[in-house]
Amino acid sequence: MLTPTTTSSRKPGLSAPEHSMFPAGQMLPFALVTVLFFMWALPNNLNDILIRQFMKSFAITRFEAGLVQSAFYLGYFFLAVPAAMLMRRAGYKAGIVTGLCLYGTGTFLFWPAAIVDRYGFFLVALFIIAAGLSFLETAANPFIAELGDPDTSERRLNFSQAFNPLGSISGVAIGTAFIFSGVELSDSQAAALKASGQYASYLQGETLRVVKPYLVIGAVAFLLAFIISRVSFPVTRSSSATAGPQAGENGLMHLLRRPFFVFSVVAQFLYVGAQVGTWSYFIQYVQEYAHQPEKTAGYFLTGSLAAFAVGRFGSAWLMKFINPGLLMGIYAAANVALVTVGVTYPGWTGMWALFLTSLFMSLMFPTIFAMGLRGLGPDTKLGSSLLVMSIVGGAVLTPLMGLLSASSLASAYLVPLVCYAVIMVYSFVGSKLLRQSEA
């Protein structure tokens, strides 16, 4: 029978008392920040819908549609360090409010982008949305990890991150219901519309379908910004830590001299690339190999995200009994096997294998994030920004999958296969480095 353990600090073989996962007396800021995990998942997974929709409304290739993710995750990359600099001066709350305002602004730009009917304008709007999310993630992840008992930081962050897949499910469901029209023209139908001069009107109508969902989401973001601006936030450990010799301008070099932290950044880069790439092309995988229409494929993606949510909540509970690094290694090994099936057996078998990868990828982002931040002290905010910058893996690896899909869509999934293999090594070897550094 399994016995409860702490997540990192106890010596192997020794028992430890149960530690509280929730922060006593700080449940209001904890709850408000946890809502943000839901909020930033909406546009993240609406991107999977946008890729398919823009291929139709702008008549572009898979590679060109993959630039949706590139523009989005470059916003994360370029704004993460400015977010950390702001929060070192003004605190987590200032970063969160700034992020929500940028988020809302980007969503509202979808309206003029649709009116002028320019794909590049949409990419700019997505960049601004992601810039806001970069502030939110740079603030929210370390805030939740630090807000409470340090021995339960991975469990606490996995719990808050469990609301992220609920946002993912909502995003895909919203996109499938309100963005996808269900109208997929055959070549002959498209030719007939072109001959009658109605094809441009059809494309414009498909483009306009993306506007209303984003306007509603933007309004909620601005409302949350107002509410959070009125709530008092506690001082966290990194905010109250005495600046040591590693703080300030030397903080970056100090972080780069920590092998486990650098390994964490690499692992996060690969994980986000694997996650984003898997979901970005999943709808097309279902259409091509299971021969299902776009709406049905969208519902399959929604189901996969539901498995992701189950995995997040389940992992937060399992970490009471199993070391987070070990559990993540087991999950990574499972995904190596599942993606191998998806590559070698395209069809219904491969589709269900890729469907299940969401269950096992669920704990990776928060666990890598929390493990990477351990022991950083006054460099926590800078470390958080570098981990958020690694989200650029979604911008780099998704177009790479688009290029590989030119030979076959199944072969594009070799990219996440390699990513999960490296994460497996990080989980088993990297977690040993972490335990040694804390010994």
C-alpha positions in Angstrom: 0.0 0.0 0.0 1.3 3.5 -0.9 2.0 5.9 2.0 1.8 9.7 1.8 5.1 11.5 1.1 6.2 15.1 0.7 7.1 16.2 -2.8 10.8 16.7 -2.4 12.4 17.6 0.9 12.2 14.4 2.8 14.9 11.7 2.7 14.1 8.5 0.9 12.7 5.9 3.2 11.6 8.3 6.0 8.0 9.2 6.8 6.8 12.8 6.9 3.8 14.6 8.3 1.0 15.6 5.9 1.5 19.1 4.7 -1.4 21.4 3.8 -1.8 22.1 0.0 -3.9 25.3 0.5 -2.6 28.6 1.9 -4.2 29.4 5.3 -5.9 32.8 5.3 -5.2 33.6 1.7 -7.9 31.8 -0.2 -9.3 34.9 -2.0 -6.1 35.8 -3.9 -5.4 32.1 -4.3 -8.9 31.6 -5.9 -8.6 34.7 -8.1 -5.2 33.7 -9.4 -6.4 30.1 -10.0 -9.2 31.5 -12.2 -6.4 32.9 -14.4 -5.3 29.4 -15.3 -8.7 28.9 -16.8 -8.6 32.2 -18.6 -5.3 31.8 -20.4 -6.2 28.4 -21.6 -9.1 29.8 -23.7 -7.0 31.5 -26.3 -4.3 28.9 -26.1 -6.7 26.2 -27.3 -8.8 28.4 -29.5 -5.6 28.6 -31.6 -6.2 24.9 -32.5 -9.5 26.0 -34.0 -8.1 29.1 -35.6 -5.5 27.1 -37.5 -8.2 25.0 -39.2 -10.5 28.0 -39.7 -7.8 30.3 -41.2 -6.7 27.5 -43.6 -10.3 27.7 -44.9 -11.0 31.4 -44.7 -7.7 32.6 -46.0 -7.0 29.5 -48.2 -3.5 29.0 -46.7 -1.2 26.0 -46.2 -0.6 24.0 -43.0 2.7 25.7 -42.6 1.3 29.2 -43.0 -1.6 28.4 -40.6 1.1 27.1 -38.2 2.3 30.7 -37.9 -0.7 31.3 -35.6 1.2 29.4 -33.0 4.5 31.1 -33.9 3.0 34.6 -33.5 1.3 33.5 -30.3 4.3 32.0 -28.6 6.7 34.7 -29.7 4.5 37.0 -27.6 5.4 34.8 -24.6 9.1 34.8 -25.5 9.6 38.5 -25.9 7.4 39.7 -22.9 8.4 37.3 -20.2 11.6 39.1 -19.0 9.8 42.6 -19.1 7.1 41.0 -17.0 9.6 39.7 -14.5 11.3 43.2 -14.3 7.9 44.8 -13.6 7.1 42.4 -10.9 10.4 42.7 -9.2 9.6 46.4 -8.8 5.8 46.4 -8.3 4.9 42.8 -7.3 2.8 40.0 -8.7 -0.5 41.9 -8.7 0.8 44.6 -11.0 2.0 42.0 -13.4 -1.4 40.2 -13.4 -3.4 43.4 -14.0 -1.1 44.5 -16.8 -1.3 41.0 -18.3 -5.1 41.0 -18.2 -5.3 44.5 -19.9 -3.0 43.3 -22.7 -5.0 40.1 -23.1 -8.3 42.1 -23.4 -6.7 44.5 -25.9 -5.5 41.7 -28.2 -8.9 40.0 -28.2 -10.7 43.3 -29.1 -8.3 43.7 -32.1 -9.9 40.7 -33.7 -12.8 42.9 -34.7 -10.8 45.3 -36.9 -8.7 42.4 -38.1 -11.8 40.7 -39.5 -13.2 43.9 -41.0 -10.0 44.6 -43.0 -9.7 40.8 -43.7 -5.9 40.6 -43.2 -4.3 37.4 -41.9 -1.3 39.5 -40.7 -3.5 41.7 -38.6 -4.8 38.6 -36.8 -1.2 37.5 -36.1 -0.5 40.9 -34.5 -3.6 40.6 -32.3 -2.5 37.1 -31.3 0.9 38.4 -30.4 -0.6 41.0 -28.1 -2.9 38.4 -26.5 0.1 36.2 -25.8 2.1 39.2 -24.5 -0.6 39.5 -21.8 -0.6 35.8 -21.1 3.2 36.0 -20.7 2.6 38.4 -17.8 -0.1 36.2 -16.3 2.0 33.0 -16.5 5.2 34.7 -15.2 3.2 35.9 -12.2 0.6 33.2 -11.5 2.8 30.1 -11.6 5.4 31.2 -9.0 2.7 33.0 -6.9 0.8 29.8 -6.5 3.9 27.8 -5.9 5.1 30.2 -3.2 1.7 30.8 -1.6 1.8 28.2 1.2 3.8 25.3 2.4 6.9 24.9 0.2 6.8 21.1 0.5 3.4 21.0 -1.4 4.3 23.5 -4.1 4.1 20.9 -6.9 0.7 19.6 -5.6 -0.6 23.1 -5.2 0.5 24.2 -8.7 -0.9 21.0 -10.2 -4.2 21.8 -8.5 -4.4 25.3 -9.8 -3.2 24.2 -13.2 -6.0 21.6 -13.2 -8.3 24.5 -14.1 -6.2 25.2 -17.2 -7.6 22.1 -19.1 -11.1 23.2 -18.1 -10.3 26.4 -20.0 -8.8 24.3 -22.8 -12.0 22.3 -23.1 -14.1 25.4 -23.0 -12.0 27.1 -25.7 -12.2 24.1 -28.1 -15.9 23.7 -27.4 -16.6 27.4 -28.0 -14.5 27.3 -31.2 -16.2 24.2 -32.4 -19.7 25.5 -31.7 -19.3 29.2 -32.7 -16.4 29.4 -35.1 -16.7 26.3 -37.2 -19.6 26.7 -39.5 -19.7 23.1 -40.6 -19.6 24.2 -44.2 -16.7 22.5 -46.0 -16.7 23.1 -49.7 -15.6 20.5 -52.2 -13.4 21.7 -55.2 -16.5 21.8 -57.4 -18.5 23.8 -54.9 -15.7 26.3 -54.5 -15.3 26.6 -58.3 -19.0 27.3 -58.6 -18.9 30.0 -56.0 -15.9 31.6 -57.7 -17.7 31.5 -61.0 -20.7 33.3 -59.5 -18.6 35.9 -57.7 -19.7 34.7 -54.2 -16.5 33.0 -53.1 -15.0 36.1 -51.5 -18.2 36.7 -49.6 -18.1 33.1 -48.3 -14.5 33.5 -47.1 -15.3 36.9 -45.4 -18.2 35.2 -43.6 -15.9 32.5 -42.3 -13.4 35.1 -41.1 -16.1 37.1 -39.2 -17.1 34.0 -37.2 -14.0 34.3 -35.0 -14.9 37.8 -33.7 -17.8 37.4 -31.2 -16.1 34.7 -29.0 -13.0 36.8 -28.7 -14.9 40.0 -27.8 -16.7 38.1 -25.0 -13.5 36.7 -23.6 -11.8 40.1 -23.8 -14.7 41.7 -21.7 -14.2 39.0 -19.0 -10.4 39.8 -19.0 -11.0 43.5 -18.4 -13.6 42.7 -15.6 -11.1 40.4 -13.9 -8.4 43.1 -14.1 -10.7 45.5 -12.3 -11.6 43.0 -9.5 -8.0 41.9 -8.9 -6.8 45.5 -8.7 -9.1 46.0 -5.7 -7.9 42.9 -3.8 -5.0 42.9 -1.4 -2.2 40.4 -2.3 0.1 38.9 0.4 3.9 39.2 0.4 5.4 35.9 -0.9 8.7 34.3 0.0 10.7 35.6 -3.0 9.3 39.1 -2.5 10.4 39.1 1.1 13.7 37.3 0.6 16.9 39.3 1.3 18.8 40.0 -1.9 21.9 38.0 -1.9 25.0 38.2 -4.1 23.1 36.3 -6.8 20.3 38.8 -7.1 20.1 41.8 -9.4 22.3 42.0 -12.5 24.1 38.7 -11.7 20.9 36.8 -11.3 20.8 35.5 -14.9 24.4 34.2 -14.7 23.6 32.6 -11.4 20.6 30.8 -12.9 22.6 29.6 -15.9 25.2 28.1 -13.6 22.4 25.8 -12.1 22.4 22.6 -14.2 19.0 21.5 -13.0 17.4 24.9 -13.7 18.8 25.0 -17.2 17.6 21.4 -17.8 14.2 22.5 -16.6 14.1 25.3 -19.2 15.0 22.9 -21.9 12.4 20.4 -20.7 9.7 23.1 -20.6 10.6 24.2 -24.2 10.2 20.6 -25.5 7.1 20.0 -23.5 5.2 23.0 -24.7 6.3 22.3 -28.3 5.0 18.7 -27.9 1.7 19.8 -26.4 1.0 22.6 -28.8 2.0 20.6 -31.8 0.0 17.5 -30.8 -3.2 19.6 -30.4 -2.7 21.9 -33.3 -2.7 19.1 -35.9 -5.0 16.7 -34.1 -8.2 17.9 -35.8 -6.5 17.4 -39.2 -5.2 14.0 -38.1 -8.8 12.9 -37.3 -10.0 14.3 -40.6 -7.3 12.7 -42.7 -7.0 9.3 -41.1 -10.4 8.7 -39.4 -12.2 10.5 -42.2 -14.4 12.6 -39.9 -15.8 16.1 -40.6 -14.3 19.2 -38.8 -17.0 19.5 -36.2 -16.7 15.8 -35.2 -12.9 16.2 -35.1 -13.3 19.2 -32.9 -15.4 17.2 -30.5 -12.7 14.5 -30.4 -10.2 17.2 -29.5 -12.5 18.4 -26.7 -12.6 14.8 -25.4 -8.8 14.6 -25.4 -8.7 17.9 -23.4 -11.2 16.4 -20.9 -8.7 13.5 -20.4 -6.0 16.3 -19.8 -8.2 17.7 -17.0 -8.7 14.3 -15.4 -4.9 13.8 -15.5 -4.3 17.2 -13.8 -6.6 16.6 -10.9 -5.5 12.9 -10.6 -1.8 13.9 -10.6 -2.3 16.4 -7.8 -3.7 13.5 -5.7 -1.1 10.9 -6.8 1.7 13.2 -5.7 0.7 12.6 -2.1 2.1 9.1 -2.6 4.6 9.3 -5.5 7.5 11.6 -6.0 6.6 14.2 -8.7 9.7 13.4 -10.8 9.1 9.7 -10.8 5.4 10.1 -11.7 6.3 12.5 -14.6 8.9 10.0 -15.9 6.2 7.2 -16.0 3.8 9.5 -17.8 6.5 10.5 -20.3 7.3 6.9 -21.0 3.6 6.2 -21.6 3.5 9.1 -24.1 6.6 7.8 -26.0 4.7 4.5 -26.5 1.4 6.2 -27.5 2.9 8.7 -30.0 4.9 5.8 -31.5 1.5 4.1 -32.2 0.1 7.4 -33.6 3.1 7.6 -36.1 3.2 3.9 -37.1 -0.6 3.1 -37.2 -2.4 6.2 -38.6 -6.1 5.6 -38.5 -8.5 5.0 -35.7 -5.8 3.2 -33.7 -3.4 6.0 -34.0 -6.1 8.6 -33.4 -7.0 7.0 -30.0 -3.4 6.7 -29.1 -2.8 10.4 -29.7 -6.1 11.1 -27.9 -4.7 9.5 -24.7 -1.5 11.4 -24.8 -3.4 14.4 -23.2 -4.0 12.3 -20.1 -0.3 11.7 -19.6 1.1 15.1 -20.6 -1.3 16.7 -18.1 1.1 17.0 -15.1 4.3 18.0 -17.1 4.0 21.8 -17.3 3.3 22.6 -13.7 5.6 19.9 -12.4 8.6 21.1 -14.5 7.8 24.7 -13.5 7.6 24.0 -9.7 10.6 21.8 -9.7 12.6 24.3 -11.7 11.8 27.1 -9.3 12.9 25.2 -6.2 15.6 27.0 -4.2 15.8 30.1 -6.4 15.0 32.6 -3.6 15.2 36.2 -4.8 15.8 35.0 -8.3 12.4 33.2 -8.4 10.7 35.9 -10.6 13.6 35.9 -13.1 13.6 32.1 -13.1 9.9 32.1 -13.7 10.3 34.5 -16.7 12.9 32.2 -18.3 10.6 29.2 -17.8 7.8 31.2 -19.4 10.1 32.2 -22.3 10.7 28.5 -22.9 7.0 28.4 -24.0 8.4 29.6 -27.3 8.8 25.9 -28.0 5.2 26.1 -29.3 6.3 28.7 -31.9 9.4 26.7 -33.0 8.2 23.1 -33.1 4.6 23.6 -34.4 5.8 25.0 -37.8 8.4 22.2 -37.9 5.6 19.7 -37.6 3.9 21.6 -40.5 6.9 21.1 -42.7 7.2 17.4 -41.9 3.5 17.0 -42.6 4.2 17.7 -46.3 5.4 14.0 -46.5 2.7 12.7 -44.2 0.8 14.1 -41.2 1.6 11.1 -39.1 5.3 11.6 -39.6 5.0 15.1 -38.2 4.3 13.5 -34.8 7.9 12.3 -34.6 8.6 15.8 -33.2 6.6 15.3 -30.0 7.9 11.7 -29.8 11.5 13.0 -29.4 10.3 15.7 -26.9 8.7 13.1 -24.6 11.8 11.0 -24.7 13.9 13.9 -23.5 11.3 14.8 -20.8 11.5 11.1 -19.6 15.3 11.5 -19.1 14.7 14.9 -17.4 12.2 13.3 -15.0 14.3 10.3 -14.0 17.8 11.9 -14.0 16.9 15.6 -13.4 14.8 14.8 -10.3 17.9 13.1 -8.9 19.9 16.3 -9.4 17.2 18.2 -7.6 17.2 15.8 -4.6 21.0 16.0 -4.4 21.0 19.8 -4.4 18.5 19.8 -1.5 20.3 17.1 0.5 
